[in-house]
Amino acid sequence: MNHKTIGKHIRPADILPVVLLALVAAFFCLAAPVHADIYKYEDENGVLHLTNVPSNPKARYVMILKEKRVHFPKGIDIRKYDKIIAKAAGKFNLDVALIKAVIKAESNFNHQAVSRAGAKGLMQLMPQTASALNVDDVFHPQDNIEGGARYLRYLLNLYNGNLTLALAAYNAGEGAVAKYNYGVPPYRETQNYIRRVLAYYETYSKS
């Protein structure tokens, strides 16, 4: 949802409970998790507007639904695993900056990170993926990075070097990519994930 206008001359107090209920219901009915802050504002004609992109500089936005975010501990040394990353990059013919970008996006270099979905470690391996990659200890930095790098190389080979599709599959799964005719699934989380990884990749490539 980018922008939606609701009714003319409707009081926000009357419609807000219904809107919130609809938003929550939509959240749980989606095939994949979609997260975004939702804002509202009322214009001079009494029309209530809802958006996840507060782009009108003249409007007085009020947040009515806040995205649930995962907070990572501060002060993590982003160079701590450079030697392990370089070794894995060489072993699986990957760019060091790419592995580092995935780690940044997945766990922010926290080797004990656990997602709400159950993904674990620096490269956030799901239990079934870790098992298939023969990663016995997902919280062991070297094991996790090597497993994640091996999976990235597999996905890049699978999609003929298409990094965007490889990242989409890393985030949403190979099945989701296949479901949408081998394109990027229309999941906000996946699309944002790809943008983040590519931005980090560019940054680390320059450093």
LUMNU-759964 format. One record per atom (N, C-alpha, C): x, y, z; atom name. Coordinates in steps of 0.2 Angstrom, whole numbers, plus 5000, padded with zeros to 4 digits. Layout:
<nodes>
+------+------+------+------+
|    x |    y |    z | atom |
+------+------+------+------+
|    X |    Y |    Z |   CA |
...
+------+------+------+------+
</nodes>
This chain:
<nodes>
+------+------+------+------+
|    x |    y |    z | atom |
+------+------+------+------+
| 5004 | 4994 | 5000 |    N |
| 5000 | 5000 | 5000 |   CA |
| 5004 | 5006 | 5000 |    C |
| 5004 | 5010 | 4995 |    N |
| 5008 | 5016 | 4995 |   CA |
| 5003 | 5022 | 4997 |    C |
| 4997 | 5023 | 4995 |    N |
| 4993 | 5028 | 4997 |   CA |
| 4986 | 5026 | 4996 |    C |
| 4981 | 5028 | 5001 |    N |
| 4974 | 5026 | 5000 |   CA |
| 4970 | 5032 | 5004 |    C |
| 4965 | 5034 | 5000 |    N |
| 4961 | 5039 | 5003 |   CA |
| 4954 | 5036 | 5005 |    C |
| 4952 | 5037 | 5011 |    N |
| 4946 | 5034 | 5014 |   CA |
| 4940 | 5039 | 5015 |    C |
| 4935 | 5038 | 5011 |    N |
| 4929 | 5042 | 5012 |   CA |
| 4929 | 5050 | 5013 |    C |
| 4924 | 5054 | 5011 |    N |
| 4924 | 5061 | 5012 |   CA |
| 4920 | 5063 | 5018 |    C |
| 4923 | 5068 | 5022 |    N |
| 4920 | 5070 | 5028 |   CA |
| 4919 | 5065 | 5033 |    C |
| 4923 | 5060 | 5034 |    N |
| 4922 | 5055 | 5039 |   CA |
| 4927 | 5056 | 5044 |    C |
| 4925 | 5056 | 5050 |    N |
| 4929 | 5057 | 5056 |   CA |
| 4934 | 5052 | 5057 |    C |
| 4940 | 5053 | 5058 |    N |
| 4945 | 5048 | 5059 |   CA |
| 4944 | 5044 | 5065 |    C |
| 4941 | 5046 | 5070 |    N |
| 4939 | 5042 | 5076 |   CA |
| 4934 | 5037 | 5074 |    C |
| 4930 | 5038 | 5069 |    N |
| 4925 | 5033 | 5067 |   CA |
| 4928 | 5028 | 5063 |    C |
| 4932 | 5029 | 5059 |    N |
| 4935 | 5024 | 5054 |   CA |
| 4941 | 5021 | 5056 |    C |
| 4945 | 5024 | 5061 |    N |
| 4952 | 5021 | 5063 |   CA |
| 4951 | 5014 | 5065 |    C |
| 4947 | 5012 | 5070 |    N |
| 4946 | 5005 | 5072 |   CA |
| 4945 | 5000 | 5067 |    C |
| 4941 | 5002 | 5062 |    N |
| 4940 | 4998 | 5056 |   CA |
| 4946 | 4997 | 5052 |    C |
| 4949 | 5002 | 5051 |    N |
| 4955 | 5002 | 5046 |   CA |
| 4961 | 4998 | 5050 |    C |
| 4962 | 4999 | 5056 |    N |
| 4967 | 4995 | 5060 |   CA |
| 4965 | 4988 | 5059 |    C |
| 4959 | 4986 | 5060 |    N |
| 4957 | 4979 | 5060 |   CA |
| 4958 | 4976 | 5053 |    C |
| 4957 | 4980 | 5048 |    N |
| 4958 | 4978 | 5041 |   CA |
| 4965 | 4977 | 5040 |    C |
| 4969 | 4981 | 5042 |    N |
| 4977 | 4981 | 5041 |   CA |
| 4979 | 4974 | 5044 |    C |
| 4977 | 4973 | 5051 |    N |
| 4980 | 4967 | 5054 |   CA |
| 4977 | 4961 | 5051 |    C |
| 4971 | 4961 | 5048 |    N |
| 4969 | 4955 | 5045 |   CA |
| 4973 | 4954 | 5038 |    C |
| 4974 | 4959 | 5035 |    N |
| 4978 | 4958 | 5029 |   CA |
| 4985 | 4956 | 5030 |    C |
| 4988 | 4958 | 5036 |    N |
| 4994 | 4956 | 5037 |   CA |
| 4995 | 4948 | 5038 |    C |
| 4990 | 4945 | 5041 |    N |
| 4990 | 4938 | 5043 |   CA |
| 4988 | 4934 | 5037 |    C |
| 4985 | 4937 | 5032 |    N |
| 4982 | 4933 | 5026 |   CA |
| 4987 | 4933 | 5020 |    C |
| 4993 | 4937 | 5021 |    N |
| 4997 | 4937 | 5015 |   CA |
| 5002 | 4931 | 5015 |    C |
| 5004 | 4929 | 5009 |    N |
| 5008 | 4923 | 5008 |   CA |
| 5015 | 4924 | 5011 |    C |
| 5017 | 4930 | 5012 |    N |
| 5024 | 4932 | 5015 |   CA |
| 5023 | 4938 | 5019 |    C |
| 5027 | 4938 | 5024 |    N |
| 5027 | 4944 | 5029 |   CA |
| 5028 | 4951 | 5025 |    C |
| 5024 | 4956 | 5026 |    N |
| 5025 | 4962 | 5024 |   CA |
| 5025 | 4967 | 5029 |    C |
| 5030 | 4971 | 5030 |    N |
| 5031 | 4975 | 5036 |   CA |
| 5031 | 4983 | 5033 |    C |
| 5028 | 4987 | 5036 |    N |
| 5029 | 4994 | 5035 |   CA |
| 5025 | 4998 | 5040 |    C |
| 5028 | 5004 | 5042 |    N |
| 5024 | 5009 | 5046 |   CA |
| 5018 | 5012 | 5042 |    C |
| 5013 | 5013 | 5045 |    N |
| 5007 | 5016 | 5042 |   CA |
| 5005 | 5022 | 5045 |    C |
| 5004 | 5028 | 5041 |    N |
| 5003 | 5034 | 5043 |   CA |
| 4996 | 5037 | 5041 |    C |
| 4993 | 5041 | 5044 |    N |
| 4987 | 5044 | 5042 |   CA |
| 4987 | 5052 | 5043 |    C |
| 4983 | 5055 | 5039 |    N |
| 4982 | 5063 | 5040 |   CA |
| 4976 | 5064 | 5037 |    C |
| 4973 | 5070 | 5039 |    N |
| 4966 | 5072 | 5037 |   CA |
| 4967 | 5079 | 5033 |    C |
| 4965 | 5079 | 5027 |    N |
| 4966 | 5085 | 5023 |   CA |
| 4961 | 5091 | 5025 |    C |
| 4961 | 5096 | 5022 |    N |
| 4957 | 5102 | 5023 |   CA |
| 4949 | 5100 | 5022 |    C |
| 4948 | 5095 | 5018 |    N |
| 4941 | 5093 | 5016 |   CA |
| 4938 | 5088 | 5020 |    C |
| 4942 | 5086 | 5025 |    N |
| 4940 | 5081 | 5030 |   CA |
| 4941 | 5074 | 5027 |    C |
| 4945 | 5073 | 5022 |    N |
| 4946 | 5067 | 5019 |   CA |
| 4952 | 5063 | 5023 |    C |
| 4951 | 5057 | 5025 |    N |
| 4957 | 5054 | 5029 |   CA |
| 4961 | 5050 | 5024 |    C |
| 4968 | 5051 | 5024 |    N |
| 4972 | 5047 | 5020 |   CA |
| 4977 | 5043 | 5024 |    C |
| 4978 | 5037 | 5021 |    N |
| 4982 | 5032 | 5024 |   CA |
| 4988 | 5031 | 5019 |    C |
| 4994 | 5030 | 5021 |    N |
| 5000 | 5029 | 5017 |   CA |
| 5006 | 5026 | 5021 |    C |
| 5010 | 5022 | 5018 |    N |
| 5016 | 5020 | 5021 |   CA |
| 5022 | 5024 | 5018 |    C |
| 5021 | 5029 | 5014 |    N |
| 5026 | 5034 | 5012 |   CA |
| 5023 | 5041 | 5013 |    C |
| 5025 | 5044 | 5019 |    N |
| 5023 | 5050 | 5021 |   CA |
| 5027 | 5056 | 5016 |    C |
| 5024 | 5057 | 5010 |    N |
| 5028 | 5061 | 5006 |   CA |
| 5025 | 5068 | 5005 |    C |
| 5019 | 5070 | 5008 |    N |
| 5016 | 5076 | 5007 |   CA |
| 5019 | 5081 | 5013 |    C |
| 5024 | 5086 | 5011 |    N |
| 5027 | 5090 | 5016 |   CA |
| 5022 | 5095 | 5019 |    C |
| 5016 | 5096 | 5017 |    N |
| 5011 | 5100 | 5020 |   CA |
| 5007 | 5096 | 5025 |    C |
| 5007 | 5090 | 5025 |    N |
| 5002 | 5086 | 5029 |   CA |
| 5005 | 5085 | 5036 |    C |
| 5001 | 5084 | 5041 |    N |
| 5003 | 5082 | 5048 |   CA |
| 5001 | 5075 | 5049 |    C |
| 5007 | 5071 | 5048 |    N |
| 5006 | 5063 | 5048 |   CA |
| 5006 | 5061 | 5055 |    C |
| 5001 | 5056 | 5057 |    N |
| 5001 | 5052 | 5063 |   CA |
| 5002 | 5045 | 5062 |    C |
| 5007 | 5042 | 5065 |    N |
| 5008 | 5035 | 5064 |   CA |
| 5003 | 5031 | 5068 |    C |
| 5000 | 5026 | 5064 |    N |
| 4994 | 5022 | 5067 |   CA |
| 4996 | 5015 | 5068 |    C |
| 5001 | 5013 | 5064 |    N |
| 5004 | 5006 | 5064 |   CA |
| 5011 | 5005 | 5063 |    C |
| 5015 | 5003 | 5068 |    N |
| 5022 | 5003 | 5068 |   CA |
| 5025 | 4996 | 5066 |    C |
| 5029 | 4996 | 5061 |    N |
| 5033 | 4989 | 5059 |   CA |
| 5036 | 4987 | 5065 |    C |
| 5036 | 4980 | 5066 |    N |
| 5040 | 4977 | 5071 |   CA |
| 5047 | 4976 | 5069 |    C |
| 5052 | 4979 | 5072 |    N |
| 5059 | 4978 | 5070 |   CA |
| 5063 | 4974 | 5074 |    C |
| 5068 | 4971 | 5071 |    N |
| 5073 | 4968 | 5075 |   CA |
| 5079 | 4972 | 5077 |    C |
| 5081 | 4973 | 5083 |    N |
| 5086 | 4977 | 5085 |   CA |
| 5093 | 4973 | 5086 |    C |
| 5098 | 4975 | 5084 |    N |
| 5104 | 4971 | 5085 |   CA |
| 5109 | 4975 | 5090 |    C |
| 5113 | 4972 | 5093 |    N |
| 5117 | 4975 | 5098 |   CA |
| 5122 | 4979 | 5095 |    C |
| 5124 | 4985 | 5098 |    N |
| 5129 | 4990 | 5095 |   CA |
| 5136 | 4988 | 5096 |    C |
| 5140 | 4991 | 5093 |    N |
| 5147 | 4990 | 5094 |   CA |
| 5150 | 4984 | 5091 |    C |
| 5147 | 4981 | 5086 |    N |
| 5150 | 4975 | 5083 |   CA |
| 5155 | 4976 | 5078 |    C |
| 5161 | 4973 | 5079 |    N |
| 5167 | 4974 | 5074 |   CA |
| 5165 | 4971 | 5068 |    C |
| 5164 | 4975 | 5062 |    N |
| 5163 | 4972 | 5056 |   CA |
| 5169 | 4969 | 5052 |    C |
| 5174 | 4970 | 5055 |    N |
| 5180 | 4967 | 5052 |   CA |
| 5183 | 4960 | 5056 |    C |
| 5179 | 4958 | 5061 |    N |
| 5181 | 4953 | 5065 |   CA |
| 5181 | 4946 | 5061 |    C |
| 5177 | 4945 | 5056 |    N |
| 5177 | 4939 | 5052 |   CA |
| 5180 | 4940 | 5046 |    C |
| 5184 | 4945 | 5044 |    N |
| 5187 | 4946 | 5038 |   CA |
| 5191 | 4940 | 5035 |    C |
| 5195 | 4937 | 5039 |    N |
| 5199 | 4931 | 5037 |   CA |
| 5195 | 4925 | 5035 |    C |
| 5189 | 4924 | 5039 |    N |
| 5185 | 4918 | 5038 |   CA |
| 5181 | 4920 | 5031 |    C |
| 5179 | 4926 | 5030 |    N |
| 5175 | 4928 | 5024 |   CA |
| 5180 | 4927 | 5018 |    C |
| 5186 | 4929 | 5019 |    N |
| 5190 | 4929 | 5013 |   CA |
| 5192 | 4922 | 5011 |    C |
| 5192 | 4917 | 5016 |    N |
| 5194 | 4910 | 5015 |   CA |
| 5187 | 4907 | 5011 |    C |
| 5181 | 4909 | 5014 |    N |
| 5175 | 4906 | 5010 |   CA |
| 5174 | 4909 | 5003 |    C |
| 5176 | 4915 | 5003 |    N |
| 5175 | 4918 | 4996 |   CA |
| 5180 | 4915 | 4991 |    C |
| 5186 | 4913 | 4993 |    N |
| 5191 | 4910 | 4989 |   CA |
| 5188 | 4903 | 4987 |    C |
| 5186 | 4899 | 4992 |    N |
| 5184 | 4892 | 4991 |   CA |
| 5178 | 4892 | 4986 |    C |
| 5173 | 4897 | 4987 |    N |
| 5167 | 4896 | 4983 |   CA |
| 5167 | 4901 | 4977 |    C |
| 5172 | 4904 | 4976 |    N |
| 5173 | 4909 | 4970 |   CA |
| 5168 | 4915 | 4971 |    C |
| 5168 | 4918 | 4976 |    N |
| 5163 | 4923 | 4978 |   CA |
| 5167 | 4930 | 4979 |    C |
| 5164 | 4935 | 4979 |    N |
| 5167 | 4942 | 4980 |   CA |
| 5166 | 4942 | 4988 |    C |
| 5172 | 4944 | 4991 |    N |
| 5172 | 4945 | 4998 |   CA |
| 5166 | 4950 | 5000 |    C |
| 5166 | 4956 | 4996 |    N |
| 5161 | 4961 | 4998 |   CA |
| 5154 | 4958 | 4998 |    C |
| 5152 | 4953 | 4994 |    N |
| 5146 | 4951 | 4993 |   CA |
| 5144 | 4947 | 5000 |    C |
| 5149 | 4942 | 5002 |    N |
| 5147 | 4939 | 5008 |   CA |
| 5146 | 4943 | 5014 |    C |
| 5151 | 4948 | 5014 |    N |
| 5150 | 4953 | 5019 |   CA |
| 5143 | 4957 | 5019 |    C |
| 5141 | 4959 | 5013 |    N |
| 5135 | 4962 | 5013 |   CA |
| 5129 | 4958 | 5015 |    C |
| 5129 | 4951 | 5013 |    N |
| 5124 | 4947 | 5016 |   CA |
| 5124 | 4946 | 5023 |    C |
| 5130 | 4946 | 5026 |    N |
| 5130 | 4945 | 5033 |   CA |
| 5128 | 4952 | 5037 |    C |
| 5129 | 4957 | 5034 |    N |
| 5127 | 4964 | 5037 |   CA |
| 5119 | 4964 | 5037 |    C |
| 5116 | 4962 | 5031 |    N |
| 5109 | 4962 | 5030 |   CA |
| 5106 | 4957 | 5034 |    C |
| 5109 | 4951 | 5035 |    N |
| 5106 | 4946 | 5039 |   CA |
| 5106 | 4946 | 5046 |    C |
| 5112 | 4948 | 5049 |    N |
| 5113 | 4948 | 5056 |   CA |
| 5117 | 4953 | 5059 |    C |
| 5119 | 4958 | 5055 |    N |
| 5123 | 4964 | 5057 |   CA |
| 5129 | 4961 | 5061 |    C |
| 5132 | 4956 | 5059 |    N |
| 5138 | 4953 | 5061 |   CA |
| 5137 | 4950 | 5068 |    C |
| 5131 | 4949 | 5070 |    N |
| 5130 | 4946 | 5077 |   CA |
| 5130 | 4938 | 5076 |    C |
| 5135 | 4934 | 5078 |    N |
| 5135 | 4927 | 5076 |   CA |
| 5130 | 4923 | 5080 |    C |
| 5126 | 4926 | 5085 |    N |
| 5121 | 4923 | 5089 |   CA |
| 5114 | 4925 | 5087 |    C |
| 5114 | 4929 | 5082 |    N |
| 5107 | 4931 | 5080 |   CA |
| 5102 | 4925 | 5078 |    C |
| 5096 | 4926 | 5080 |    N |
| 5091 | 4921 | 5079 |   CA |
| 5085 | 4925 | 5076 |    C |
| 5082 | 4924 | 5070 |    N |
| 5076 | 4927 | 5068 |   CA |
| 5070 | 4924 | 5070 |    C |
| 5064 | 4928 | 5069 |    N |
| 5058 | 4925 | 5072 |   CA |
| 5056 | 4919 | 5068 |    C |
| 5059 | 4918 | 5062 |    N |
| 5057 | 4912 | 5058 |   CA |
| 5062 | 4906 | 5060 |    C |
| 5067 | 4907 | 5064 |    N |
| 5071 | 4902 | 5066 |   CA |
| 5078 | 4902 | 5062 |    C |
| 5079 | 4907 | 5058 |    N |
| 5086 | 4907 | 5055 |   CA |
| 5091 | 4909 | 5060 |    C |
| 5097 | 4906 | 5059 |    N |
| 5102 | 4907 | 5065 |   CA |
| 5109 | 4909 | 5062 |    C |
| 5113 | 4913 | 5066 |    N |
| 5119 | 4914 | 5065 |   CA |
| 5121 | 4920 | 5060 |    C |
| 5127 | 4921 | 5058 |    N |
| 5129 | 4926 | 5054 |   CA |
| 5125 | 4927 | 5048 |    C |
| 5125 | 4921 | 5044 |    N |
| 5121 | 4922 | 5038 |   CA |
| 5114 | 4919 | 5038 |    C |
| 5112 | 4918 | 5044 |    N |
| 5105 | 4917 | 5045 |   CA |
| 5102 | 4911 | 5041 |    C |
| 5105 | 4905 | 5043 |    N |
| 5103 | 4899 | 5040 |   CA |
| 5097 | 4896 | 5043 |    C |
| 5093 | 4894 | 5039 |    N |
| 5087 | 4890 | 5042 |   CA |
| 5089 | 4883 | 5044 |    C |
| 5086 | 4880 | 5049 |    N |
| 5088 | 4873 | 5051 |   CA |
| 5089 | 4868 | 5045 |    C |
| 5084 | 4868 | 5041 |    N |
| 5084 | 4863 | 5035 |   CA |
| 5090 | 4864 | 5030 |    C |
| 5091 | 4871 | 5029 |    N |
| 5096 | 4873 | 5025 |   CA |
| 5103 | 4871 | 5028 |    C |
| 5104 | 4873 | 5034 |    N |
| 5110 | 4871 | 5038 |   CA |
| 5112 | 4863 | 5037 |    C |
| 5106 | 4860 | 5038 |    N |
| 5107 | 4852 | 5038 |   CA |
| 5109 | 4850 | 5031 |    C |
| 5106 | 4853 | 5026 |    N |
| 5108 | 4851 | 5019 |   CA |
| 5115 | 4853 | 5017 |    C |
| 5117 | 4858 | 5021 |    N |
| 5124 | 4861 | 5019 |   CA |
| 5129 | 4858 | 5024 |    C |
| 5127 | 4853 | 5028 |    N |
| 5131 | 4850 | 5033 |   CA |
| 5135 | 4854 | 5038 |    C |
| 5131 | 4859 | 5040 |    N |
| 5133 | 4864 | 5045 |   CA |
| 5131 | 4862 | 5052 |    C |
| 5135 | 4859 | 5056 |    N |
| 5133 | 4856 | 5062 |   CA |
| 5132 | 4861 | 5068 |    C |
| 5136 | 4867 | 5068 |    N |
| 5135 | 4872 | 5073 |   CA |
| 5134 | 4878 | 5069 |    C |
| 5127 | 4881 | 5069 |    N |
| 5126 | 4887 | 5065 |   CA |
| 5128 | 4893 | 5069 |    C |
| 5130 | 4892 | 5075 |    N |
| 5132 | 4898 | 5079 |   CA |
| 5140 | 4899 | 5078 |    C |
| 5143 | 4894 | 5075 |    N |
| 5150 | 4894 | 5075 |   CA |
| 5152 | 4898 | 5068 |    C |
| 5155 | 4904 | 5069 |    N |
| 5156 | 4909 | 5064 |   CA |
| 5159 | 4906 | 5057 |    C |
| 5164 | 4902 | 5058 |    N |
| 5167 | 4899 | 5052 |   CA |
| 5162 | 4894 | 5048 |    C |
| 5159 | 4890 | 5052 |    N |
| 5154 | 4885 | 5050 |   CA |
| 5149 | 4888 | 5046 |    C |
| 5146 | 4893 | 5049 |    N |
| 5140 | 4897 | 5047 |   CA |
| 5142 | 4901 | 5040 |    C |
| 5148 | 4904 | 5040 |    N |
| 5150 | 4908 | 5035 |   CA |
| 5151 | 4903 | 5029 |    C |
| 5154 | 4898 | 5030 |    N |
| 5156 | 4893 | 5025 |   CA |
| 5149 | 4890 | 5022 |    C |
| 5145 | 4889 | 5026 |    N |
| 5138 | 4886 | 5024 |   CA |
| 5134 | 4891 | 5020 |    C |
| 5134 | 4897 | 5022 |    N |
| 5131 | 4902 | 5019 |   CA |
| 5134 | 4904 | 5012 |    C |
| 5141 | 4904 | 5012 |    N |
| 5144 | 4905 | 5005 |   CA |
| 5143 | 4900 | 5000 |    C |
| 5143 | 4893 | 5003 |    N |
| 5141 | 4888 | 4999 |   CA |
| 5134 | 4888 | 4996 |    C |
| 5129 | 4890 | 5000 |    N |
| 5123 | 4891 | 4997 |   CA |
| 5122 | 4897 | 4992 |    C |
| 5126 | 4902 | 4994 |    N |
| 5126 | 4908 | 4989 |   CA |
| 5128 | 4906 | 4982 |    C |
| 5134 | 4902 | 4982 |    N |
| 5137 | 4899 | 4976 |   CA |
| 5132 | 4895 | 4972 |    C |
| 5128 | 4890 | 4976 |    N |
| 5123 | 4886 | 4973 |   CA |
| 5118 | 4890 | 4970 |    C |
| 5116 | 4895 | 4973 |    N |
| 5110 | 4899 | 4970 |   CA |
| 5112 | 4903 | 4964 |    C |
| 5118 | 4906 | 4964 |    N |
| 5121 | 4909 | 4958 |   CA |
| 5122 | 4905 | 4952 |    C |
| 5124 | 4899 | 4954 |    N |
| 5124 | 4894 | 4948 |   CA |
| 5117 | 4892 | 4946 |    C |
| 5113 | 4891 | 4950 |    N |
| 5106 | 4889 | 4949 |   CA |
| 5103 | 4895 | 4944 |    C |
| 5104 | 4901 | 4945 |    N |
| 5101 | 4906 | 4942 |   CA |
| 5106 | 4910 | 4937 |    C |
| 5111 | 4906 | 4934 |    N |
| 5115 | 4908 | 4929 |   CA |
| 5119 | 4914 | 4931 |    C |
| 5121 | 4915 | 4937 |    N |
| 5124 | 4921 | 4939 |   CA |
| 5120 | 4927 | 4940 |    C |
| 5113 | 4927 | 4940 |    N |
| 5109 | 4932 | 4942 |   CA |
| 5109 | 4934 | 4949 |    C |
| 5112 | 4939 | 4951 |    N |
| 5113 | 4940 | 4958 |   CA |
| 5106 | 4942 | 4962 |    C |
| 5102 | 4946 | 4958 |    N |
| 5096 | 4948 | 4961 |   CA |
| 5091 | 4942 | 4962 |    C |
| 5091 | 4937 | 4958 |    N |
| 5087 | 4931 | 4959 |   CA |
| 5090 | 4927 | 4964 |    C |
| 5097 | 4926 | 4965 |    N |
| 5100 | 4923 | 4970 |   CA |
| 5098 | 4925 | 4977 |    C |
| 5099 | 4932 | 4977 |    N |
| 5097 | 4935 | 4984 |   CA |
| 5089 | 4934 | 4985 |    C |
| 5085 | 4935 | 4980 |    N |
| 5078 | 4933 | 4981 |   CA |
| 5077 | 4926 | 4984 |    C |
| 5080 | 4922 | 4981 |    N |
| 5080 | 4915 | 4984 |   CA |
| 5083 | 4914 | 4991 |    C |
| 5088 | 4917 | 4992 |    N |
| 5091 | 4917 | 4999 |   CA |
| 5086 | 4919 | 5004 |    C |
| 5083 | 4924 | 5002 |    N |
| 5078 | 4927 | 5007 |   CA |
| 5071 | 4924 | 5007 |    C |
| 5068 | 4922 | 5002 |    N |
| 5062 | 4920 | 5001 |   CA |
| 5061 | 4912 | 5000 |    C |
| 5067 | 4909 | 4997 |    N |
| 5067 | 4902 | 4995 |   CA |
| 5066 | 4901 | 4988 |    C |
| 5069 | 4896 | 4986 |    N |
| 5069 | 4894 | 4979 |   CA |
| 5062 | 4893 | 4976 |    C |
| 5057 | 4891 | 4980 |    N |
| 5050 | 4889 | 4978 |   CA |
| 5047 | 4896 | 4977 |    C |
| 5048 | 4901 | 4980 |    N |
| 5045 | 4908 | 4979 |   CA |
| 5047 | 4911 | 4973 |    C |
| 5054 | 4910 | 4971 |    N |
| 5056 | 4912 | 4965 |   CA |
| 5053 | 4909 | 4959 |    C |
| 5052 | 4902 | 4959 |    N |
| 5049 | 4898 | 4954 |   CA |
| 5042 | 4900 | 4953 |    C |
| 5039 | 4901 | 4959 |    N |
| 5031 | 4902 | 4959 |   CA |
| 5030 | 4908 | 4955 |    C |
| 5034 | 4913 | 4955 |    N |
| 5033 | 4919 | 4951 |   CA |
| 5038 | 4919 | 4945 |    C |
| 5038 | 4914 | 4941 |    N |
| 5041 | 4913 | 4935 |   CA |
| 5048 | 4915 | 4935 |    C |
| 5051 | 4913 | 4940 |    N |
| 5058 | 4914 | 4940 |   CA |
| 5060 | 4922 | 4940 |    C |
| 5056 | 4925 | 4944 |    N |
| 5057 | 4933 | 4945 |   CA |
| 5057 | 4934 | 4952 |    C |
| 5058 | 4940 | 4954 |    N |
| 5058 | 4942 | 4961 |   CA |
| 5051 | 4942 | 4964 |    C |
| 5050 | 4938 | 4969 |    N |
| 5043 | 4938 | 4972 |   CA |
| 5041 | 4945 | 4974 |    C |
| 5034 | 4946 | 4974 |    N |
| 5032 | 4953 | 4976 |   CA |
| 5031 | 4954 | 4983 |    C |
| 5036 | 4952 | 4987 |    N |
| 5036 | 4952 | 4994 |   CA |
| 5040 | 4959 | 4996 |    C |
| 5037 | 4963 | 5000 |    N |
| 5040 | 4969 | 5002 |   CA |
| 5047 | 4967 | 5006 |    C |
| 5047 | 4962 | 5010 |    N |
| 5052 | 4960 | 5014 |   CA |
| 5058 | 4958 | 5009 |    C |
| 5056 | 4954 | 5004 |    N |
| 5062 | 4952 | 5000 |   CA |
| 5064 | 4957 | 4995 |    C |
| 5060 | 4962 | 4993 |    N |
| 5062 | 4967 | 4989 |   CA |
| 5067 | 4972 | 4992 |    C |
| 5065 | 4973 | 4999 |    N |
| 5069 | 4978 | 5003 |   CA |
| 5076 | 4974 | 5004 |    C |
| 5075 | 4968 | 5006 |    N |
| 5081 | 4964 | 5007 |   CA |
| 5086 | 4964 | 5001 |    C |
| 5084 | 4964 | 4995 |    N |
| 5088 | 4964 | 4989 |   CA |
| 5092 | 4971 | 4989 |    C |
| 5088 | 4976 | 4990 |    N |
| 5090 | 4983 | 4990 |   CA |
| 5096 | 4984 | 4995 |    C |
| 5094 | 4981 | 5001 |    N |
| 5099 | 4982 | 5006 |   CA |
| 5106 | 4979 | 5005 |    C |
| 5105 | 4973 | 5003 |    N |
| 5111 | 4969 | 5001 |   CA |
| 5115 | 4972 | 4996 |    C |
| 5112 | 4974 | 4990 |    N |
| 5116 | 4977 | 4985 |   CA |
| 5119 | 4984 | 4987 |    C |
| 5115 | 4988 | 4991 |    N |
| 5118 | 4994 | 4994 |   CA |
| 5124 | 4992 | 4998 |    C |
| 5124 | 4987 | 5003 |    N |
| 5130 | 4986 | 5007 |   CA |
| 5135 | 4983 | 5002 |    C |
| 5134 | 4979 | 4997 |    N |
| 5138 | 4976 | 4992 |   CA |
| 5143 | 4982 | 4989 |    C |
| 5139 | 4987 | 4987 |    N |
| 5142 | 4993 | 4984 |   CA |
| 5147 | 4996 | 4989 |    C |
| 5145 | 4997 | 4995 |    N |
| 5149 | 5000 | 5000 |   CA |
| 5155 | 4997 | 5002 |    C |
| 5154 | 4990 | 5003 |    N |
| 5160 | 4986 | 5004 |   CA |
| 5165 | 4985 | 4999 |    C |
| 5162 | 4985 | 4992 |    N |
| 5166 | 4985 | 4987 |   CA |
| 5171 | 4991 | 4986 |    C |
| 5169 | 4996 | 4989 |    N |
| 5173 | 5002 | 4988 |   CA |
| 5178 | 5003 | 4994 |    C |
| 5177 | 4999 | 4999 |    N |
| 5181 | 5000 | 5005 |   CA |
| 5187 | 4995 | 5005 |    C |
+------+------+------+------+
</nodes>
